[in-house]
Amino acid sequence: MMLQVDPFPKLQQLPVTLPEDGAINMALENGVPIFRASAMVQARIQQLLSRQQTRPLTAVKEEELDRYEEIDDYLSHLNRLVRNLVETQ
């Protein structure tokens, strides 16, 4: 049986505020590596979301939030692929 793999998404760019070190954490869940945004990155996302609830974001901040959303989608996709590969072995 052939495992069908979804095409891997491509990121167009990263948020300018994304730190070069410590942006992504890896944890094991049932022996499977899971990738997540670090607490620092999650705090920045929450800061942008909170600001968005009280007033409109500037175009720059909106773009930053969009890039973080892309990263979240990317990590979710990566985690699904890893889980699926482990489950089929």
N, CA and C of each residue as an Amber inpcrd file, in Angstrom:
protein
   267
   0.8450000  -1.1810000   0.0000000   0.0000000   0.0000000   0.0000000
   0.8880000   1.2420000   0.0000000   0.6230000   2.1490000  -0.9090000
   1.3910000   3.4020000  -0.9940000   0.7930000   4.4430000  -0.0690000
   1.6480000   5.0960000   0.6810000   1.2260000   6.1820000   1.5520000
   1.1400000   7.4500000   0.7160000  -0.0300000   8.0500000   0.6960000
  -0.1910000   9.2910000  -0.0440000   0.1540000  10.4470000   0.8780000
   1.0760000  11.2570000   0.4470000   1.5300000  12.3820000   1.2470000
   1.0240000  13.6620000   0.6020000   0.4090000  14.5020000   1.4270000
  -0.0400000  15.8010000   0.9280000   1.1680000  16.6280000   0.5180000
   1.0220000  17.4720000  -0.4820000   2.1370000  18.3500000  -0.8500000
   2.5250000  19.2120000   0.3390000   3.8030000  19.3770000   0.5030000
   4.2750000  20.1640000   1.6310000   4.0960000  21.6410000   1.3150000
   3.4310000  22.3810000   2.2030000   3.2150000  23.8110000   1.9290000
   4.5340000  24.5750000   1.9460000   4.5700000  25.6690000   1.2420000
   5.7560000  26.5290000   1.2310000   5.4130000  27.8340000   1.9130000
   6.3100000  28.2830000   2.7590000   6.1410000  29.5790000   3.4040000
   6.7480000  30.6460000   2.5090000   6.0350000  31.7460000   2.3610000
   6.5270000  32.8310000   1.5170000   7.5950000  33.6620000   2.2290000
   7.3590000  33.8880000   3.5240000   8.3280000  34.6340000   4.3240000
   8.0030000  34.4090000   5.7890000   8.9440000  34.7490000   6.6450000
   8.7590000  34.6210000   8.0840000   8.4640000  35.9900000   8.6810000
   7.7980000  36.0160000   9.8360000   7.5760000  37.3010000  10.5000000
   8.9180000  37.9290000  10.8830000   9.0120000  39.2180000  10.7730000
  10.2720000  39.8860000  11.1210000  10.5940000  39.7320000  12.6060000
   9.5770000  39.5000000  13.4260000   9.8020000  39.3660000  14.8620000
  10.1100000  37.9350000  15.2840000  10.1070000  36.9890000  14.3510000
  10.4020000  35.6020000  14.6950000  11.8740000  35.4960000  15.0830000
  12.1520000  35.0350000  16.3120000  13.5510000  34.9320000  16.7230000
  14.2700000  33.8460000  15.9250000  15.5550000  34.0530000  15.6700000
  16.3230000  33.0560000  14.9330000  16.5720000  31.8140000  15.7820000
  16.6940000  31.9740000  17.0750000  16.9190000  30.8500000  17.9770000
  15.7500000  30.7270000  18.9420000  15.3310000  29.5120000  19.1800000
  14.3070000  29.2650000  20.1880000  12.8820000  29.5470000  19.7500000
  12.6190000  29.5900000  18.4560000  11.2690000  29.8900000  17.9860000
  10.3660000  28.6640000  18.0000000  10.9800000  27.4850000  17.8470000
  10.2140000  26.2470000  17.7590000  10.6970000  25.2900000  18.8380000
   9.7550000  24.6580000  19.5200000  10.0680000  23.6250000  20.5040000
   9.6390000  22.2770000  19.9540000  10.3180000  21.2430000  20.4250000
   9.9440000  19.8880000  20.0530000   9.6920000  19.1000000  21.3270000
   8.5770000  18.3710000  21.3390000   8.2310000  17.5270000  22.4740000
   7.8820000  16.1450000  21.9340000   7.9680000  15.1540000  22.8070000
   7.5710000  13.8020000  22.4200000   6.1980000  13.5010000  22.9770000
   5.3360000  12.9960000  22.1210000   4.0120000  12.5280000  22.5300000
   3.8750000  11.0990000  22.0330000   3.8580000  10.1550000  22.9600000
   3.8010000   8.7330000  22.6180000   4.9340000   8.3450000  21.6790000
   6.1240000   8.9130000  21.9170000   7.2940000   8.5990000  21.1130000
   7.3650000   9.3180000  19.7850000   6.4260000  10.1850000  19.5040000
   6.3770000  10.9130000  18.2290000   6.7800000  12.3700000  18.4780000
   7.7610000  12.8930000  17.7190000   8.1350000  14.3010000  17.9030000
   7.0230000  15.2290000  17.4000000   6.6910000  16.2050000  18.2210000
   5.6760000  17.2030000  17.8880000   6.3390000  18.5760000  17.9610000
   6.1360000  19.3650000  16.9290000   6.7550000  20.6830000  16.8370000
   5.7270000  21.7650000  17.1570000   6.1410000  22.7040000  18.0210000
   5.2550000  23.7980000  18.4240000   6.0410000  25.1080000  18.4920000
   5.3060000  26.1920000  18.3510000   5.9110000  27.5080000  18.5560000
   6.3180000  27.6260000  20.0250000   7.4240000  28.2870000  20.2640000
   7.9110000  28.4670000  21.6280000   6.9750000  29.3790000  22.4210000
   7.1510000  29.3790000  23.7270000   6.3360000  30.2440000  24.5880000
   6.5100000  31.7110000  24.1990000   7.7130000  32.0890000  23.8180000
   7.9730000  33.4800000  23.4130000   7.1670000  33.8320000  22.1620000
   7.1440000  32.9390000  21.1990000   6.3870000  33.1750000  19.9610000
   4.8880000  33.1760000  20.2630000   4.4380000  32.2350000  21.0800000
   3.0250000  32.1950000  21.4450000   2.5960000  33.4710000  22.1620000
   3.4670000  34.0100000  23.0050000   3.1590000  35.2640000  23.7070000
   3.0130000  36.4150000  22.7050000   3.8700000  36.4470000  21.6840000
   3.7830000  37.5060000  20.6680000   2.4790000  37.3870000  19.8840000
   2.1020000  36.1670000  19.5360000   0.8440000  35.9550000  18.8210000
  -0.3270000  36.4190000  19.6800000  -0.3100000  36.0500000  20.9530000
  -1.3830000  36.4570000  21.8610000  -1.4400000  37.9730000  22.0060000
  -0.2750000  38.5960000  22.0420000  -0.2190000  40.0650000  22.1210000
  -0.8880000  40.6930000  20.8950000  -0.5920000  40.1570000  19.7190000
  -1.2020000  40.6870000  18.5000000  -2.7090000  40.4410000  18.4770000
  -3.1420000  39.2500000  18.8980000  -4.5700000  38.9390000  18.9210000
  -5.3170000  39.8240000  19.9180000  -4.7100000  40.0710000  21.0780000
  -5.3370000  40.9450000  22.0820000  -5.4710000  42.3620000  21.5590000
  -4.4130000  42.8350000  20.9130000  -4.4400000  44.1800000  20.3410000
  -5.5070000  44.2730000  19.2600000  -5.6470000  43.2270000  18.4800000
  -6.6340000  43.1960000  17.3960000  -8.0620000  43.2970000  17.9320000
  -8.2950000  42.7930000  19.1310000  -9.6350000  42.8400000  19.7190000
 -10.0140000  44.2390000  20.1910000  -9.0200000  45.0700000  20.4940000
  -9.3150000  46.4050000  21.0180000  -9.2470000  47.5020000  19.9670000
  -8.4610000  47.2630000  18.9270000  -8.3490000  48.2620000  17.8580000
  -7.7800000  47.5870000  16.6120000  -8.0060000  48.1760000  15.4600000
  -7.4760000  47.5750000  14.2320000  -5.9410000  47.5460000  14.2570000
  -5.3960000  46.4670000  13.7410000  -3.9430000  46.3740000  13.6300000
  -3.4630000  47.1990000  12.4430000  -2.2480000  47.6900000  12.5480000
  -1.6420000  48.3490000  11.3910000  -1.4010000  47.2870000  10.3230000
  -1.1620000  47.7220000   9.1270000  -0.9000000  46.7840000   8.0340000
   0.3210000  45.9160000   8.3420000   1.3220000  46.4980000   8.9670000
   2.5370000  45.7550000   9.3130000   2.2290000  44.6760000  10.3510000
   1.4640000  45.0370000  11.3740000   1.1010000  44.0690000  12.4230000
   0.1720000  42.9890000  11.8760000  -0.7300000  43.3630000  10.9920000
  -1.6270000  42.3890000  10.3590000  -0.8220000  41.3870000   9.5340000
   0.1560000  41.8860000   8.8070000   1.0400000  41.0220000   8.0170000
   1.8230000  40.0810000   8.9380000   2.3060000  40.6000000  10.0480000
   3.0340000  39.7850000  11.0210000   2.1470000  38.6580000  11.5510000
   0.9220000  38.9900000  11.9150000  -0.0170000  37.9880000  12.4150000
  -0.3180000  36.9450000  11.3380000  -0.4740000  37.3750000  10.0990000
  -0.7020000  36.4420000   8.9880000   0.4700000  35.4800000   8.8260000
   1.7060000  35.9760000   8.9640000   2.8810000  35.1030000   8.8360000
   2.9200000  34.0790000   9.9640000   2.5610000  34.5070000  11.1850000
   2.5170000  33.5690000  12.3000000   1.4390000  32.5080000  12.0770000
   0.3300000  32.9050000  11.4930000  -0.7260000  31.9390000  11.1860000
  -0.2310000  30.9120000  10.1720000   0.5370000  31.3570000   9.1860000
   1.1170000  30.4350000   8.2120000   2.0630000  29.4430000   8.8840000
   2.8660000  29.9310000   9.8220000   3.7890000  29.0520000  10.5450000
   3.0030000  28.0220000  11.3460000   1.9370000  28.4480000  11.9900000
   1.1060000  27.5250000  12.7600000   0.5250000  26.4440000  11.8430000
   0.0170000  26.8470000  10.6930000  -0.5200000  25.8860000   9.7220000
   0.5760000  24.9310000   9.2520000   1.7660000  25.4550000   9.0270000
   2.9060000  24.6630000   8.5660000   3.2910000  23.6150000   9.6060000
   3.3880000  24.0360000  10.8690000   3.7440000  23.1000000  11.9350000
   2.6540000  22.0430000  12.1140000   1.4040000  22.4350000  11.9980000
   0.3060000  21.4730000  12.0950000   0.4080000  20.4370000  10.9820000
   0.7040000  20.8900000   9.7850000   0.8680000  19.9850000   8.6470000
   2.0450000  19.0360000   8.8850000   3.1520000  19.5770000   9.3320000
   4.3340000  18.7760000   9.6240000   4.0260000  17.7200000  10.6900000
   3.3300000  18.1210000  11.7440000   2.9770000  17.1850000  12.8070000
   2.0560000  16.0760000  12.3070000   1.0980000  16.4160000  11.4430000
   0.2170000  15.3940000  10.8620000   1.0180000  14.3980000  10.0250000
   1.9510000  14.9180000   9.2090000   2.7700000  14.0430000   8.3770000
   3.5910000  13.0790000   9.2400000   4.2190000  13.6000000  10.2670000
   5.0330000  12.7640000  11.1440000   4.1640000  11.7060000  11.8190000
   3.0140000  12.1150000  12.3640000   2.1170000  11.1390000  12.9980000
   1.6850000  10.0600000  12.0090000   1.3130000  10.4640000  10.7990000
   0.8660000   9.5020000   9.7880000   1.9880000   8.5350000   9.4090000
   3.1960000   9.0360000   9.2780000   4.3230000   8.1640000   8.9490000
   4.5730000   7.1550000  10.0700000   4.5250000   7.5970000  11.2980000
   4.7540000   6.7050000  12.4320000   3.6460000   5.6580000  12.5200000
   2.4080000   6.0660000  12.2980000   1.2780000   5.1400000  12.3900000
   1.3080000   4.0700000  11.3010000   1.8910000   4.3700000  10.1490000
   1.9180000   3.4000000   9.0560000   3.1100000   2.4490000   9.1480000
   4.0070000   2.6840000  10.0870000   5.1820000   1.8120000  10.2250000
   4.8960000   0.6780000  11.1780000
